[in-house]
């Protein structure tokens, strides 16, 4: 089981694969690199403590089904777009 609280993915990442971080219940914040085009199905499902997802001017074309289901903790969650 993954035990990250904050994660910055490397710039070489182009796709966040199916269930990559699924059930990583300790994850609170993640920075998506700028060249990511796809966040696959269930990539962050079950990340119940996730509060911040930073999208720094990404080339994102697709967010898969249930990519963030049972994720993004309470009403304080948000996505941050950095330019």
C-alpha positions, 0 to 999 in steps of 0.5 A: 500500500502506498504511503505518500502525503504529497507527491510531485510527479516527474515531467516525463509522465504522459499518462497516469495509468489505471488505478495508479494511486487508487486507495492511497488514503494518505495522499493529501496533495499531488502536482500533475506534470504539464505533459500529462494528457490522460488521467485514466480510470480510477487513477485516484479513486479512494484517495480519501485525504486528497485535498489539492490537485495542482495542474500546472498548465497541463495538456490534459485531454481526458479524465477517465471514469471515476478517476477521483471517486471517493477522493478529494476530501470534504468541501475544502477540496480544489484543483489549482491551475498554475500558469 
